[in-house]
Amino acid sequence: MPKSPSSLPIEIKISTVVAISTILHSADPIAIDAALKQMTGGVSDFFEDEFAVIDVAAIADDAMQIDWAALVGLLKNYRLNAVAVRGAPAALNEAIRAHGLFLDEGASGPQAGASREREPAPAVAPAPVQAMIIDTPVRAGQRIYARGTDLIITAVVNNGAEIIADGSIHVYAPLHGRALAGASGNADARIFALSMQPELVSIAGVYRTFDEGFPSELSRQPAQIRLVGDRIDISSLGSANRH
């Protein structure tokens, strides 16, 4: 008589694991470390021991220079657990496996794999994703992350607070602190606020800080922040003013 799963020493089930795409634009560990420091702002739990897929397609010509042990250790310092590599030349496969990393054959970048022929998918209406809604003030030192959706806040976001969303961020109150939209790479995400005066903003990993103050003509005004090319664009919601 076969044993029930609960009586066996191990049980295998299919599970869904989400990993962060860590897209490299440099093989220089010093440059990568500096970028991660800026990205996380020194917040030790910015990443929460999440799995990471290292995408090297953008630097395929320089990928031979990567010190895999150092790179894995560097990511680990920021609580990113590297599990796989995507977009690497075949010549690196052995070195990648030697460091305990898998080879991810998934697409790299928005156009990767576009030439592959696929069977047309049936037309299925996507399930709606409900935004995360916060009705209380976000205090200094508090961090809110709307994973996989938009973030809507109806109260003040104080200096020293950090709000993050994979989608867009809407603040129907004063926005101070740090606001990071499109955290999973969505370059179309935006940040909206009725009174804009943040310490730092980011869209899809492109950052801008305001150490010398937010642009005076837009400060404490209704404004939106979006990504135009590789530049953070700030514009008034009530006029054509841009900065």
VENLIN-V166155 format. One record per residue. N is the residue number from 1. RES is the residue in one letter. PHI is phi as a letter, one per 30 degrees, with the letter a starting at -180 (* if undefined). OMEGA is omega in radians with two decimals (* if undefined). D_LAST is the distance of its C-alpha to the last C-alpha in whole Angstrom. Layout:
# VENLIN-V166155
N,RES,PHI,OMEGA,D_LAST
N,RES,PHI,OMEGA,D_LAST
This chain:
# VENLIN-V166155
1,M,*,-3.11,73
2,P,d,3.14,70
3,K,d,3.06,68
4,S,d,-3.11,65
5,P,e,-3.08,62
6,S,d,-3.12,62
7,S,c,-3.13,65
8,L,d,3.13,63
9,P,d,3.11,62
10,I,b,3.12,59
11,E,b,-3.11,57
12,I,c,3.06,54
13,K,b,3.07,52
14,I,d,-3.12,49
15,S,b,3.09,46
16,T,c,-3.13,42
17,V,c,3.13,40
18,V,c,3.12,36
19,A,b,3.10,35
20,I,d,3.03,31
21,S,d,3.13,30
22,T,c,-3.00,30
23,I,c,-3.10,28
24,L,d,3.01,29
25,H,c,3.11,27
26,S,a,3.05,29
27,A,c,-3.09,33
28,D,d,-3.11,32
29,P,d,3.12,33
30,I,d,3.11,31
31,A,d,3.13,28
32,I,d,3.13,28
33,D,d,3.14,29
34,A,d,3.14,26
35,A,d,3.13,24
36,L,d,3.09,26
37,K,d,3.12,26
38,Q,d,-3.10,22
39,M,d,-3.07,22
40,T,d,3.13,25
41,G,i,3.14,24
42,G,i,3.12,27
43,V,d,-3.00,28
44,S,d,-3.12,32
45,D,c,3.10,32
46,F,e,2.97,29
47,F,c,-2.99,31
48,E,c,3.13,34
49,D,h,-3.12,37
50,E,d,3.05,35
51,F,d,-3.11,37
52,A,b,3.00,35
53,V,c,-3.10,35
54,I,d,-3.12,34
55,D,c,-3.10,33
56,V,c,-3.08,33
57,A,e,-3.09,33
58,A,d,-3.14,30
59,I,b,-3.08,32
60,A,e,-3.12,35
61,D,d,-3.12,36
62,D,c,-3.04,36
63,A,d,3.13,37
64,M,d,-3.11,40
65,Q,d,-3.06,39
66,I,d,2.99,38
67,D,c,-2.98,40
68,W,d,3.14,40
69,A,d,-3.14,42
70,A,d,-3.13,39
71,L,d,3.12,36
72,V,d,3.12,38
73,G,d,3.12,39
74,L,d,3.11,35
75,L,d,3.13,34
76,K,d,3.11,37
77,N,d,3.13,36
78,Y,c,3.09,32
79,R,i,2.99,35
80,L,c,-3.10,34
81,N,c,-3.12,38
82,A,d,-3.13,38
83,V,b,-3.06,40
84,A,a,3.10,40
85,V,b,-3.12,38
86,R,b,3.02,37
87,G,i,-3.11,36
88,A,d,3.04,39
89,P,d,-3.11,41
90,A,e,-3.12,45
91,A,d,-3.12,46
92,L,c,-3.04,44
93,N,e,-3.09,46
94,E,d,3.14,48
95,A,d,3.14,46
96,I,d,3.14,44
97,R,d,-3.12,47
98,A,d,3.12,49
99,H,c,3.04,46
100,G,i,-3.12,46
101,L,c,3.08,43
102,F,d,3.05,44
103,L,c,3.14,43
104,D,c,-3.12,40
105,E,c,-3.14,41
106,G,d,-3.11,38
107,A,d,3.05,35
108,S,c,3.12,33
109,G,i,-3.03,29
110,P,d,-3.08,28
111,Q,c,-3.06,31
112,A,d,3.09,34
113,G,i,-3.06,37
114,A,d,-3.09,36
115,S,d,-3.14,39
116,R,d,3.11,41
117,E,d,-3.12,43
118,R,b,3.02,43
119,E,d,3.14,45
120,P,d,-3.13,43
121,A,d,3.09,43
122,P,d,-3.13,44
123,A,d,3.13,42
124,V,b,3.12,41
125,A,d,-3.13,39
126,P,d,3.11,36
127,A,d,3.13,37
128,P,d,3.10,34
129,V,c,-3.09,32
130,Q,d,3.12,32
131,A,d,2.99,29
132,M,d,-3.10,29
133,I,c,3.11,29
134,I,c,-3.09,29
135,D,c,-3.11,30
136,T,c,3.12,30
137,P,e,3.09,28
138,V,c,-2.99,27
139,R,d,3.04,28
140,A,e,-3.12,27
141,G,i,3.13,29
142,Q,d,-3.13,29
143,R,b,3.13,27
144,I,b,-3.13,27
145,Y,b,3.04,27
146,A,c,-3.06,27
147,R,d,3.07,29
148,G,i,-3.08,29
149,T,a,3.07,27
150,D,d,3.08,24
151,L,b,3.12,24
152,I,c,3.14,24
153,I,b,-3.08,24
154,T,c,3.13,25
155,A,b,-3.05,26
156,V,d,2.99,23
157,V,c,-3.00,22
158,N,d,3.02,23
159,N,e,-3.14,22
160,G,i,3.07,24
161,A,d,3.13,24
162,E,b,3.11,23
163,I,b,-3.03,22
164,I,b,3.07,23
165,A,b,3.01,23
166,D,d,3.06,24
167,G,c,-3.14,23
168,S,d,3.11,20
169,I,c,3.11,19
170,H,b,3.13,20
171,V,b,-3.14,20
172,Y,c,-3.07,21
173,A,a,3.08,21
174,P,d,3.08,19
175,L,c,2.97,17
176,H,c,3.02,18
177,G,i,-3.06,19
178,R,c,-3.13,18
179,A,b,-3.09,18
180,L,b,3.13,18
181,A,c,-3.12,19
182,G,h,-3.01,20
183,A,d,3.13,22
184,S,c,3.07,25
185,G,j,3.14,23
186,N,d,-3.09,22
187,A,d,3.11,19
188,D,d,3.14,18
189,A,d,-3.13,18
190,R,b,3.05,15
191,I,b,3.13,15
192,F,b,3.06,15
193,A,a,3.10,16
194,L,d,3.09,17
195,S,b,-2.96,16
196,M,c,3.01,13
197,Q,a,-3.06,13
198,P,d,3.04,14
199,E,d,-3.12,16
200,L,a,3.04,15
201,V,b,3.11,14
202,S,b,2.99,15
203,I,b,3.09,16
204,A,h,3.07,19
205,G,i,3.06,19
206,V,c,-2.98,16
207,Y,c,2.96,15
208,R,b,3.10,12
209,T,c,-3.09,13
210,F,b,-3.13,12
211,D,d,3.13,16
212,E,c,3.11,14
213,G,j,3.09,13
214,F,d,-3.14,10
215,P,e,-2.97,7
216,S,d,-3.09,10
217,E,d,3.14,9
218,L,c,-3.09,8
219,S,d,3.12,11
220,R,i,3.11,14
221,Q,c,3.02,13
222,P,d,-3.05,14
223,A,a,3.06,11
224,Q,b,3.11,11
225,I,b,-3.14,10
226,R,b,3.14,11
227,L,c,3.06,12
228,V,c,-3.01,12
229,G,i,3.08,14
230,D,c,-3.07,14
231,R,b,3.04,11
232,I,d,-3.13,9
233,D,c,3.12,6
234,I,c,-3.14,5
235,S,b,3.12,6
236,S,d,3.06,9
237,L,d,-3.10,13
238,G,c,-3.12,14
239,S,a,-3.11,12
240,A,c,-3.11,10
241,N,d,3.10,7
242,R,b,3.09,4
243,H,a,*,0
